[in-house]
Amino acid sequence: MADRDPDAIKQDIDRARDQLASTVDLLAERTNPRRLADDAKAKAVRLVKTPAVTISLVGVGALTIVLVIRKIRNR
């Protein structure tokens, strides 16, 4: 190993420590349960608002109402 200046070594250590701290902060933000839940909720809302899904949900709702009414009438 080449002899290195102690100040240069300290600077390298400080730089590595700062990079590690940034990485840990980023990972903590990405894995925050509240953030993950909010992201999943936003994704689900976007999916439900698409025309194909909205029409399908209306169709399923209408079919359910018809089946419930038939069941009530056939008693």
CNS distance restraints for C-alpha pairs under 8 A (distance, minus, plus):
assign (resid   4 and name CA) (resid   8 and name CA) 6.94 0.50 0.50
assign (resid   4 and name CA) (resid   9 and name CA) 6.90 0.50 0.50
assign (resid   5 and name CA) (resid   9 and name CA) 6.41 0.50 0.50
assign (resid   6 and name CA) (resid  10 and name CA) 6.13 0.50 0.50
assign (resid   7 and name CA) (resid  11 and name CA) 6.17 0.50 0.50
assign (resid   8 and name CA) (resid  12 and name CA) 6.20 0.50 0.50
assign (resid   9 and name CA) (resid  13 and name CA) 6.19 0.50 0.50
assign (resid  10 and name CA) (resid  14 and name CA) 6.09 0.50 0.50
assign (resid  11 and name CA) (resid  15 and name CA) 6.06 0.50 0.50
assign (resid  12 and name CA) (resid  16 and name CA) 6.09 0.50 0.50
assign (resid  13 and name CA) (resid  17 and name CA) 6.04 0.50 0.50
assign (resid  14 and name CA) (resid  18 and name CA) 6.20 0.50 0.50
assign (resid  15 and name CA) (resid  19 and name CA) 6.25 0.50 0.50
assign (resid  16 and name CA) (resid  20 and name CA) 6.09 0.50 0.50
assign (resid  17 and name CA) (resid  21 and name CA) 6.11 0.50 0.50
assign (resid  18 and name CA) (resid  22 and name CA) 6.20 0.50 0.50
assign (resid  19 and name CA) (resid  23 and name CA) 6.19 0.50 0.50
assign (resid  20 and name CA) (resid  24 and name CA) 6.14 0.50 0.50
assign (resid  21 and name CA) (resid  25 and name CA) 6.14 0.50 0.50
assign (resid  22 and name CA) (resid  26 and name CA) 6.14 0.50 0.50
assign (resid  23 and name CA) (resid  27 and name CA) 6.17 0.50 0.50
assign (resid  24 and name CA) (resid  28 and name CA) 6.09 0.50 0.50
assign (resid  25 and name CA) (resid  29 and name CA) 6.21 0.50 0.50
assign (resid  26 and name CA) (resid  30 and name CA) 6.20 0.50 0.50
assign (resid  27 and name CA) (resid  31 and name CA) 6.13 0.50 0.50
assign (resid  28 and name CA) (resid  32 and name CA) 6.05 0.50 0.50
assign (resid  29 and name CA) (resid  35 and name CA) 7.75 0.50 0.50
assign (resid  30 and name CA) (resid  35 and name CA) 7.41 0.50 0.50
assign (resid  30 and name CA) (resid  36 and name CA) 7.58 0.50 0.50
assign (resid  31 and name CA) (resid  35 and name CA) 7.48 0.50 0.50
assign (resid  31 and name CA) (resid  36 and name CA) 6.81 0.50 0.50
assign (resid  32 and name CA) (resid  36 and name CA) 6.23 0.50 0.50
assign (resid  33 and name CA) (resid  37 and name CA) 6.07 0.50 0.50
assign (resid  34 and name CA) (resid  38 and name CA) 6.12 0.50 0.50
assign (resid  35 and name CA) (resid  39 and name CA) 6.06 0.50 0.50
assign (resid  36 and name CA) (resid  40 and name CA) 6.17 0.50 0.50
assign (resid  37 and name CA) (resid  41 and name CA) 6.08 0.50 0.50
assign (resid  38 and name CA) (resid  42 and name CA) 6.12 0.50 0.50
assign (resid  39 and name CA) (resid  43 and name CA) 6.14 0.50 0.50
assign (resid  40 and name CA) (resid  44 and name CA) 6.16 0.50 0.50
assign (resid  41 and name CA) (resid  45 and name CA) 6.19 0.50 0.50
assign (resid  42 and name CA) (resid  46 and name CA) 6.19 0.50 0.50
assign (resid  43 and name CA) (resid  47 and name CA) 6.20 0.50 0.50
assign (resid  44 and name CA) (resid  48 and name CA) 6.16 0.50 0.50
assign (resid  45 and name CA) (resid  49 and name CA) 6.15 0.50 0.50
assign (resid  46 and name CA) (resid  50 and name CA) 6.66 0.50 0.50
assign (resid  47 and name CA) (resid  53 and name CA) 7.10 0.50 0.50
assign (resid  48 and name CA) (resid  53 and name CA) 5.56 0.50 0.50
assign (resid  48 and name CA) (resid  54 and name CA) 5.99 0.50 0.50
assign (resid  49 and name CA) (resid  53 and name CA) 6.96 0.50 0.50
assign (resid  49 and name CA) (resid  54 and name CA) 6.11 0.50 0.50
assign (resid  50 and name CA) (resid  54 and name CA) 6.17 0.50 0.50
assign (resid  51 and name CA) (resid  55 and name CA) 6.05 0.50 0.50
assign (resid  52 and name CA) (resid  56 and name CA) 6.17 0.50 0.50
assign (resid  53 and name CA) (resid  57 and name CA) 6.08 0.50 0.50
assign (resid  54 and name CA) (resid  58 and name CA) 6.24 0.50 0.50
assign (resid  55 and name CA) (resid  59 and name CA) 6.17 0.50 0.50
assign (resid  56 and name CA) (resid  60 and name CA) 6.18 0.50 0.50
assign (resid  57 and name CA) (resid  61 and name CA) 6.06 0.50 0.50
assign (resid  58 and name CA) (resid  62 and name CA) 6.10 0.50 0.50
assign (resid  59 and name CA) (resid  63 and name CA) 6.12 0.50 0.50
assign (resid  60 and name CA) (resid  64 and name CA) 6.10 0.50 0.50
assign (resid  61 and name CA) (resid  65 and name CA) 6.27 0.50 0.50
assign (resid  62 and name CA) (resid  66 and name CA) 6.26 0.50 0.50
assign (resid  63 and name CA) (resid  67 and name CA) 6.17 0.50 0.50
assign (resid  64 and name CA) (resid  68 and name CA) 6.14 0.50 0.50
assign (resid  65 and name CA) (resid  69 and name CA) 6.14 0.50 0.50
assign (resid  66 and name CA) (resid  70 and name CA) 6.18 0.50 0.50
assign (resid  67 and name CA) (resid  71 and name CA) 6.15 0.50 0.50
assign (resid  68 and name CA) (resid  72 and name CA) 6.20 0.50 0.50
assign (resid  69 and name CA) (resid  73 and name CA) 6.21 0.50 0.50
assign (resid  70 and name CA) (resid  74 and name CA) 6.13 0.50 0.50
assign (resid  71 and name CA) (resid  75 and name CA) 6.70 0.50 0.50
